[in-house]
Amino acid sequence: AEEAGKTYNFTHSGVGNGDPIEIAVGEIFEPSSQLTISVTVSAEGAENVAVEKTVSVSGTLPECYGYGNNSVVHYWPEAPGRNDGSSWVHAYRDLSSALAALTPEKNELWIAGSNVLKLTTAATTLSFDTTLRGGFTEYSNTLDDRAQGALSVLDGNNKYAPFNVSVSSGATCFIEKMKFCRSATRNILKAGSGNLSMVNCIVSDCDKSMQGSGIYLSGGVNTFDSCEFKNLKHAVGDYHEAGAAMYVAGANKVILENCEFERNGNLDKHNSQRAVGGVAVYSQNTPIVARNCRFIGNVERSYKDSDKLFYSAGCVTLDANCGGSAFTNCLWLGNCGTYCNDGKDLGTSTNTAAVVVNLENSSQTVDFANCTFAYNMSDSALSSTGILILKGKGNAVNSIFTGAVTGTCSRVANQVYVNKGSSMTLDYCMFDAEGDYGAAEGGTVTASNIMYADPRLVYSRDDFATGGNVDMVNGIYKSNGSGINSVLANANAHLLGGSGYKDEKTGQDVKTSRRYPSPAIDAGMPGYDCSLEPMPNGRKVNLG
């Protein structure tokens, strides 16, 4: 056996003469190793009979035998061994047991394969730093054995919840290279005052009628780097909860780096009386700090003939004590918030924009730097496609607002609108035309160094209208969003140079047929940091 000299004891009762007995030892024995089997038979009124025999093991070992790392806990539902997590062959076959086996001394869990869950993962409290890593096969011994881009999957199969964890104060749960999908409730539920950190993960494909179908967060500092949140929806019904992809309630802070939010929300027109938005991110009493993030094709499209309406769509919604939120180098493209019944105005309680800001008071701030708002759509009374300040103070610098698509119900400035008692400062920003920003009576927009021009993005408004199959009159996607996949595949907000542009991800010069450069190049605030722009960069920051 793997452990020489180990003894296994089994007792069977009620066995009749000639009955066969099968014993599952739960152990892996190497071929040609020797097993000594001792059997004692007892019966009432008779003396015990003992027999002993030594046999040689035959057969072949599982291919995963000998793989793993004895300093971690292993989880793989197909493991054939003894279910103690010590290696891949003996990996835990259910996630709840694997999480329960973690200790401060052995606090790392490796997960292999694509796992369709057979039961809901039990709620787990982590009182110490914990690491969960995916991307493994059952033949992995080190982190370097993982294939580039490989993820391990926790699939709830629409029947079970994959991950429910409470992180205690002072502890951090770190997760990398995992995909969470198809939960019966939420894909991820994180509670507790400790921290959550996720890197290179995907959260997708859940459509439950609750806050945070993708992920629900409370407590601590929660950080996401290079993660994707996509195809996360509200179940269609009369009431929609907030934050289809991400719902945040009372955490200390959420930090988003290089994340993508795509195709979240409900693409079909449905009869909903109450919808609280933030279909990509809804944050309540929690600052959001986002850098290099993309929000594309997130949609909330509702209608209801009723005078009892409460609707705030928003791709991102900041509610209550979210002051100090900041967005840097982020893109909002092709997002849609609609609460209009085929051109019928449904009232002033319908608020929507790519970002809806409704802070605790008018002195709290939200900052936007080098952001691009392109081809976002809305069709409701109080709706800007870019930024809507209901309460609070916004600041935008070096940013682009272009290609708004508004329907017949829209009444206010179509890119930036500020409500009574609130304010917005715009500096070195680009709009298509005057009137793209404005304020209600008692609201204030302070604008300096504003440029009105076509920013000349690689992906043009015409590209969006045609490829996205967009109703440019009513500000919606046609045919229940049939064109969104085209938008996701082709959305490119690079600025066109004189003969193309430099792709900062690949470092390659991409040639285009459009010959004149974007006026947004080198048009940003003098002295602003441009070190992240690829050289040669004119030593002046671009807009957007």
JOPE-V183032 format. One record per residue. OMEGA is omega in whole degrees, 0 to 359 (* if undefined). Layout:
[[OMEGA] [OMEGA]]
This chain:
[[177] [177] [182] [178] [180] [182] [178] [182] [180] [178] [178] [180] [178] [182] [179] [178] [177] [179] [176] [178] [175] [182] [175] [184] [183] [184] [175] [180] [180] [176] [180] [174] [186] [176] [174] [184] [178] [182] [174] [181] [179] [177] [182] [178] [181] [177] [177] [176] [181] [179] [178] [180] [177] [181] [177] [183] [176] [180] [180] [179] [171] [183] [182] [182] [178] [180] [179] [183] [187] [178] [182] [172] [182] [174] [178] [187] [182] [183] [183] [190] [194] [170] [178] [174] [187] [179] [179] [181] [180] [184] [173] [181] [171] [187] [181] [179] [180] [179] [180] [182] [181] [179] [176] [180] [177] [192] [181] [181] [175] [184] [183] [166] [176] [191] [173] [188] [178] [174] [179] [177] [182] [174] [186] [173] [178] [183] [180] [179] [185] [178] [174] [182] [175] [180] [183] [160] [180] [177] [184] [174] [184] [177] [182] [178] [182] [179] [178] [177] [182] [176] [167] [191] [168] [188] [181] [177] [181] [180] [189] [179] [187] [193] [181] [188] [171] [182] [185] [180] [179] [182] [176] [172] [181] [182] [176] [174] [179] [171] [178] [186] [170] [179] [171] [177] [174] [177] [180] [172] [180] [178] [178] [184] [175] [189] [173] [177] [180] [182] [176] [180] [174] [173] [191] [164] [174] [186] [183] [182] [179] [178] [176] [176] [178] [181] [176] [185] [168] [176] [171] [174] [186] [188] [180] [182] [178] [178] [179] [176] [188] [178] [179] [192] [163] [169] [183] [180] [184] [181] [178] [175] [187] [169] [181] [181] [183] [175] [182] [181] [172] [171] [177] [180] [169] [180] [180] [178] [172] [182] [179] [176] [188] [170] [175] [181] [184] [184] [182] [176] [184] [186] [182] [181] [183] [178] [176] [197] [192] [187] [174] [179] [170] [181] [177] [177] [180] [175] [175] [175] [185] [178] [176] [181] [181] [177] [188] [172] [175] [194] [166] [185] [185] [171] [171] [175] [185] [174] [179] [187] [169] [188] [173] [186] [179] [170] [172] [178] [177] [189] [175] [192] [179] [179] [184] [174] [182] [179] [183] [178] [180] [182] [169] [184] [173] [175] [188] [173] [187] [170] [186] [182] [177] [177] [179] [181] [184] [170] [187] [178] [183] [185] [178] [176] [173] [175] [176] [183] [180] [191] [183] [180] [187] [179] [177] [188] [169] [184] [176] [179] [178] [178] [177] [174] [187] [170] [174] [189] [173] [176] [175] [194] [183] [188] [167] [182] [182] [184] [175] [178] [176] [176] [179] [183] [178] [176] [178] [179] [176] [186] [182] [174] [187] [168] [180] [177] [183] [180] [186] [181] [185] [185] [191] [179] [194] [178] [180] [179] [185] [181] [179] [177] [182] [186] [178] [175] [179] [180] [182] [177] [180] [175] [177] [185] [173] [182] [177] [175] [181] [183] [172] [175] [184] [173] [186] [168] [176] [187] [178] [175] [181] [177] [177] [184] [169] [183] [178] [174] [177] [178] [188] [177] [177] [176] [181] [183] [183] [182] [181] [181] [189] [170] [186] [178] [184] [175] [180] [168] [175] [170] [177] [173] [183] [182] [185] [179] [176] [178] [181] [183] [190] [182] [182] [185] [172] [173] [178] [171] [182] [180] [180] [180] [176] [178] [185] [179] [182] [184] [184] [171] [181] [181] [177] [181] [181] [196] [183] [190] [178] [175] [179] [179] [179] [185] [184] [182] [178] [179] [180] [184] [177] [187] [181] [177] [181] [178] [353] [186] [177] [180] [172] [184] [174] [168] [176] [*]]
